[in-house]
Amino acid sequence: MKDEGEGVSEKVRAEEGLSKVEVIDGLQRVLKEFLKEVGQAPEDSGYVRALSSAGIEVFLKDVVGGYSMMSVWKCDVPARKIAKFLGMAERRKEWDSHVAEFKRICEIGEGICLYYTLYKRFLTMAPRDVLVATQEIQVGNAWVNISTSIGSNIVPENERVVRAKVNKSGYFIQDMEKDEWGNCSRVISVFDANYGQSVASAIVKKMTVNVAPKYVKMMIEAMKRLETELN
């Protein structure tokens, strides 16, 4: 699918502060960190269990400038379809009620796309936006979707919106033997971000932990609605 940024020249990328080499290097670094975390028990990576509800386990740990959240859950949708659903990024606004605007900016090669997301205002927090590079790959028998923020003015910052920084965001998806509840896949997601400004860490953590199960439910319901497109 062609998009507004596809075919952007190297000259334009340079003028917009966008280095393909830096983006690829950044994603490779984040992927290495991500695979290390999901390859061991959350506690071994410094996470502390914060919630266990409706089959979803949520873990938190403090990181420089923010926090990192890991969620572990099972699903009755095959891993391949979950990965395909995550790749349908342009449909996200249809099911994610937290998103005010979502745009696929361009593809820069190596299966890497740039995305812009504007999140709605929540409580007293000013609206947040993020500009990330995302890559979808297979690692062994798992599907991986990994993202990290990029420094670029390809989407200029808005003084009325706080530009948040996503240090590391990813999904690790594997098929599993079907259990008694019909689950046939296991998902581990990690979200490590700095929300910017002086947002009280305890408030953000509590809000994020409470939202996690609802977010997973929204994803699963959306996958069911889009089932024919995922076949």
C-alpha positions as CSV (number, residue, x, y, z in Angstrom):
1,M,0.0,0.0,0.0
2,K,1.4,3.4,-1.0
3,D,1.4,6.1,1.7
4,E,2.2,9.7,1.8
5,G,5.8,9.1,2.9
6,E,6.7,6.2,0.7
7,G,9.6,6.9,-1.6
8,V,10.8,9.8,0.5
9,S,14.3,10.7,-0.9
10,E,17.4,10.4,1.2
11,K,17.9,14.1,0.9
12,V,14.5,14.8,2.4
13,R,15.1,12.3,5.2
14,A,18.4,14.0,6.0
15,E,16.7,17.4,6.1
16,E,14.1,16.0,8.5
17,G,16.8,14.6,10.8
18,L,16.0,11.1,9.8
19,S,18.9,8.7,9.4
20,K,18.1,5.2,8.2
21,V,21.3,3.8,9.6
22,E,20.5,5.3,13.1
23,V,16.9,4.0,13.0
24,I,18.1,0.5,12.1
25,D,20.8,0.5,14.7
26,G,18.3,1.8,17.3
27,L,15.9,-1.0,16.5
28,Q,18.6,-3.7,16.7
29,R,19.7,-2.4,20.1
30,V,16.1,-2.4,21.4
31,L,15.4,-5.9,19.9
32,K,18.4,-7.3,21.7
33,E,17.2,-5.9,25.0
34,F,13.7,-7.0,24.4
35,L,14.6,-10.6,23.6
36,K,16.7,-10.8,26.7
37,E,13.8,-9.7,28.9
38,V,11.1,-11.9,27.4
39,G,13.5,-14.9,27.4
40,Q,13.5,-15.1,31.2
41,A,11.2,-14.7,34.1
42,P,10.0,-11.1,34.6
43,E,11.5,-11.1,38.1
44,D,14.9,-12.0,36.7
45,S,14.8,-8.8,34.7
46,G,13.9,-6.7,37.8
47,Y,10.1,-6.6,37.3
48,V,7.7,-6.8,40.3
49,R,4.2,-8.3,39.9
50,A,1.6,-5.5,40.0
51,L,-1.6,-7.2,38.9
52,S,-3.0,-10.6,38.0
53,S,-6.5,-10.4,36.6
54,A,-8.6,-12.2,34.0
55,G,-5.7,-14.3,32.9
56,I,-3.4,-11.3,32.4
57,E,-0.3,-10.8,34.5
58,V,1.2,-7.3,34.7
59,F,4.7,-6.5,36.0
60,L,6.4,-3.2,36.6
61,K,10.0,-1.9,37.1
62,D,11.4,1.6,37.5
63,V,13.8,2.8,34.7
64,V,15.6,6.0,34.2
65,G,13.1,8.7,33.5
66,G,10.0,6.5,33.8
67,Y,8.9,2.9,34.2
68,S,8.7,-0.3,32.2
69,M,5.6,-2.5,32.1
70,M,5.5,-6.2,31.0
71,S,2.2,-8.0,30.4
72,V,1.8,-11.7,29.9
73,W,-1.4,-13.2,28.6
74,K,-2.9,-16.0,26.6
75,C,-5.4,-15.8,23.7
76,D,-7.6,-18.1,21.6
77,V,-6.4,-16.3,18.4
78,P,-3.4,-18.1,16.7
79,A,-0.1,-16.3,16.9
80,R,0.1,-15.7,13.2
81,K,-3.2,-13.8,13.2
82,I,-2.2,-11.7,16.2
83,A,1.0,-10.7,14.4
84,K,-1.0,-9.8,11.3
85,F,-3.4,-7.8,13.4
86,L,-0.5,-5.8,14.9
87,G,0.7,-5.2,11.4
88,M,-2.6,-3.6,10.5
89,A,-1.5,-0.5,12.2
90,E,-3.7,1.8,10.1
91,R,-6.8,0.2,11.7
92,R,-5.7,1.0,15.2
93,K,-7.9,4.1,15.7
94,E,-10.9,1.9,15.0
95,W,-10.4,-0.2,18.2
96,D,-8.1,1.8,20.5
97,S,-10.2,4.3,22.4
98,H,-7.1,6.1,23.8
99,V,-5.9,7.2,20.3
100,A,-7.0,10.6,18.9
101,E,-4.9,10.4,15.7
102,F,-2.7,7.7,14.1
103,K,-0.7,8.0,10.9
104,R,1.7,5.7,8.9
105,I,4.3,8.2,7.9
106,C,6.5,6.2,5.6
107,E,8.5,3.0,5.1
108,I,12.2,3.3,5.1
109,G,13.2,-0.2,4.1
110,E,14.3,-3.4,6.0
111,G,10.6,-3.9,6.9
112,I,10.7,-0.7,9.0
113,C,7.8,1.8,9.1
114,L,7.5,5.1,10.9
115,Y,4.2,5.8,12.8
116,Y,2.8,8.9,14.5
117,T,0.3,8.5,17.4
118,L,-1.5,11.3,19.2
119,Y,-3.1,10.1,22.5
120,K,-6.2,11.7,24.0
121,R,-6.0,13.9,27.1
122,F,-6.4,11.8,30.3
123,L,-7.4,13.3,33.6
124,T,-5.1,16.3,34.2
125,M,-2.4,15.1,31.8
126,A,-1.9,17.1,28.6
127,P,-2.3,15.2,25.3
128,R,0.8,13.1,24.5
129,D,2.2,12.1,21.1
130,V,4.9,9.7,20.0
131,L,6.9,9.2,16.8
132,V,8.3,5.7,16.5
133,A,10.0,3.3,14.1
134,T,8.4,-0.2,14.1
135,Q,9.7,-3.5,12.7
136,E,8.0,-6.8,12.3
137,I,10.2,-9.9,12.2
138,Q,10.2,-13.6,13.1
139,V,12.6,-14.9,15.7
140,G,12.6,-18.7,15.7
141,N,9.0,-19.8,16.1
142,A,7.9,-16.4,17.5
143,W,6.5,-13.3,15.8
144,V,8.0,-10.1,17.1
145,N,6.7,-6.5,16.7
146,I,9.2,-4.0,18.1
147,S,9.1,-0.1,18.3
148,T,11.2,2.7,19.6
149,S,11.0,6.5,19.4
150,I,13.1,8.4,16.8
151,G,14.5,11.9,16.9
152,S,13.1,13.6,13.7
153,N,11.1,16.6,12.7
154,I,9.3,14.6,10.0
155,V,6.3,15.3,12.3
156,P,7.1,18.6,14.2
157,E,6.4,18.8,17.9
158,N,3.3,20.8,18.9
159,E,3.6,23.2,21.9
160,R,0.1,22.1,23.1
161,V,1.1,18.4,23.1
162,V,3.9,16.7,25.1
163,R,6.2,14.5,23.0
164,A,6.6,11.3,24.9
165,K,9.6,9.0,24.4
166,V,9.1,5.3,23.8
167,N,12.4,3.6,24.8
168,K,11.2,0.1,24.0
169,S,7.8,-1.3,23.1
170,G,7.3,-4.8,21.7
171,Y,5.2,-8.0,21.4
172,F,6.6,-11.5,21.5
173,I,3.9,-13.9,20.2
174,Q,4.1,-17.7,20.1
175,D,1.7,-20.6,19.5
176,M,1.1,-22.9,22.4
177,E,-0.7,-26.2,22.9
178,K,-4.4,-25.4,23.3
179,D,-5.5,-25.3,27.0
180,E,-8.8,-26.1,28.6
181,W,-10.1,-22.5,27.9
182,G,-9.3,-22.7,24.2
183,N,-6.2,-20.5,24.3
184,C,-3.7,-21.4,21.6
185,S,-1.2,-18.5,21.8
186,R,0.9,-16.7,24.4
187,V,1.8,-13.0,24.3
188,I,4.4,-11.1,26.2
189,S,4.3,-7.3,25.7
190,V,6.8,-4.7,27.0
191,F,6.2,-1.0,27.2
192,D,9.1,1.2,28.5
193,A,8.4,5.0,28.1
194,N,9.0,8.4,29.5
195,Y,5.8,10.5,29.4
196,G,7.5,13.8,29.7
197,Q,6.7,16.8,31.9
198,S,6.2,16.4,35.6
199,V,3.7,13.5,35.8
200,A,3.7,11.8,39.1
201,S,5.2,8.4,38.6
202,A,2.9,6.7,41.1
203,I,-0.2,8.0,39.3
204,V,1.0,7.0,35.9
205,K,1.9,3.5,37.1
206,K,-1.4,2.9,38.8
207,M,-3.3,4.2,35.7
208,T,-1.3,2.0,33.3
209,V,-1.6,-1.1,35.4
210,N,-5.4,-0.7,35.7
211,V,-5.8,0.0,31.9
212,A,-3.7,-3.0,30.8
213,P,-6.4,-5.7,31.1
214,K,-8.9,-3.5,29.4
215,Y,-6.4,-2.8,26.6
216,V,-5.9,-6.5,26.0
217,K,-9.6,-7.1,26.0
218,M,-10.0,-4.3,23.3
219,M,-7.3,-6.0,21.2
220,I,-8.9,-9.4,21.4
221,E,-12.4,-8.1,20.6
222,A,-11.0,-6.2,17.6
223,M,-9.2,-9.3,16.3
224,K,-12.5,-11.2,16.5
225,R,-14.3,-8.4,14.5
226,L,-11.5,-8.4,11.9
227,E,-11.3,-12.2,11.8
228,T,-12.0,-12.5,8.1
229,E,-9.2,-10.0,7.2
230,L,-6.8,-12.0,9.4
231,N,-7.3,-15.3,7.5
